[in-house]
């Protein structure tokens, strides 16, 4: 049971590793994700995972991919526009573009060079259980830019 009286700070993670196979920036439907649900899985370092677990965050640990690989600590982070939209930016070259829900599909394994994120906690209680759900507060995704995108960057989008 999470102590609902204790203040829990936002978590700032720089140059995070994403578990792409379990992430749904684009909101696609599959066995483990409902259509329109935008989320991603962050791979946490041991010390951060331990701290967040102690605070009540839902951090799960998976065995390494191959024998001898260290375990991975994963935190599912939701992206919701329901109450307070997150501030999500796509960084392309020297431009910072404010992304909306439609732009989230641009954040993919093959296009992303780096992601920095601020995660905010949301407490929940249901049927005697409680926990903390992680939500995106701010996200900065450095996206690879094609040479044509860079060439035409100065033109205004209509």
C-alpha positions in Angstrom: 0.0 0.0 0.0 1.4 3.4 -1.0 1.6 6.1 1.6 -0.8 8.7 0.1 0.4 11.4 2.4 4.0 11.5 1.2 4.8 13.9 -1.6 6.3 12.2 -4.7 8.5 14.2 -7.0 8.5 14.1 -10.7 11.2 11.9 -12.2 13.6 13.5 -14.8 15.4 11.0 -17.0 18.0 12.0 -19.6 18.9 10.0 -22.6 16.6 7.1 -21.6 16.6 3.7 -23.1 13.2 2.6 -24.5 12.0 -1.0 -24.6 10.7 -0.5 -28.1 8.9 -3.9 -28.5 6.6 -2.9 -25.6 6.1 0.7 -26.5 3.1 2.2 -28.3 3.9 5.9 -29.1 1.5 5.6 -32.1 -1.4 4.2 -30.1 -1.7 1.1 -32.2 -3.8 -1.8 -31.0 -2.1 -5.2 -30.2 -2.5 -8.0 -27.7 -1.3 -5.8 -24.8 -2.5 -2.3 -25.9 -5.9 -0.9 -26.6 -6.4 1.2 -29.7 -5.5 4.9 -29.0 -3.5 4.2 -25.8 -0.2 6.0 -26.1 2.6 4.7 -23.8 6.2 3.6 -23.7 8.4 1.5 -21.5 11.5 3.0 -20.0 14.5 0.8 -19.1 15.7 2.1 -15.7 19.1 1.8 -14.1 19.2 -0.4 -10.9 19.5 2.5 -8.5 16.6 4.5 -10.1 14.4 1.3 -10.2 15.1 0.6 -6.5 14.2 4.2 -5.5 11.0 4.3 -7.5 9.9 0.8 -6.3 10.4 2.0 -2.7 8.1 5.0 -3.4 5.4 2.8 -4.8 5.9 3.1 -8.6 5.0 0.0 -10.6 8.5 -1.0 -11.7 8.8 -4.6 -13.1 11.9 -6.6 -13.7 12.4 -8.9 -16.7 15.2 -11.4 -17.2 17.8 -10.4 -19.7 17.2 -11.2 -23.3 20.0 -13.8 -23.6 21.6 -15.9 -20.9 24.1 -13.8 -18.9 22.4 -10.5 -19.8 21.5 -8.4 -16.7 17.8 -8.1 -15.8 15.9 -5.0 -17.1 13.8 -2.8 -14.9 10.8 -1.4 -16.8 8.5 1.5 -16.0 5.4 1.9 -18.2 4.8 5.6 -18.9 1.5 6.7 -20.3 0.9 9.6 -22.6 -2.5 11.1 -22.0 -4.2 14.2 -23.4 -7.4 13.7 -21.3 -6.8 16.3 -18.5 -3.6 18.2 -18.9 -1.8 17.6 -22.2 1.9 16.7 -21.9 4.5 19.0 -23.5 6.1 16.8 -26.2 8.7 18.2 -28.6 10.3 16.7 -31.7 13.8 18.0 -32.2 14.8 18.0 -35.8 18.1 19.6 -36.7 18.0 23.0 -35.0 14.2 23.1 -34.8 12.0 22.3 -31.9 8.5 21.3 -32.9 5.6 21.0 -30.4 4.0 17.6 -31.1 0.4 16.7 -30.7 -1.2 13.3 -30.5 -1.0 12.7 -34.3 2.8 13.4 -34.3 3.6 10.7 -31.7 3.9 8.1 -34.5 7.1 9.9 -35.5 8.8 8.6 -32.4 10.1 5.2 -33.5 13.1 3.1 -32.9 14.5 3.8 -36.4 14.1 7.6 -36.2 14.9 8.4 -32.6 18.4 9.4 -31.6 17.7 10.4 -28.0 14.8 10.9 -25.6 14.7 13.0 -22.4 11.5 12.8 -20.3 9.9 14.2 -17.2 7.5 11.7 -15.6 4.8 12.8 -13.2 3.2 10.4 -10.7 -0.5 9.8 -10.4 -1.7 7.9 -7.3 -4.5 5.4 -7.6 -6.5 3.3 -5.2 -8.8 0.4 -6.3 -10.3 -2.4 -4.2 -7.8 -2.1 -1.3 -4.8 -1.9 -3.7 -2.9 1.3 -4.5 0.0 2.4 -6.6 1.4 5.1 -8.8 0.9 5.4 -12.5 3.6 7.1 -14.5 2.5 9.9 -16.9 4.5 11.9 -19.4 4.8 15.5 -18.3 7.5 16.6 -20.8 9.2 14.7 -23.5 12.0 15.7 -25.9 12.7 13.3 -28.8 15.6 14.1 -31.0 14.5 12.7 -34.4 16.8 11.9 -37.3 16.2 14.4 -40.1 16.4 13.4 -43.8 18.5 15.5 -46.0 15.3 16.7 -47.8 13.7 17.6 -44.5 16.8 19.7 -43.7 16.8 21.2 -47.2 13.2 22.4 -47.0 13.2 23.3 -43.3 12.9 27.0 -43.9 9.6 26.7 -45.7 6.5 27.3 -43.7 4.1 24.3 -43.4 0.6 24.9 -44.7 
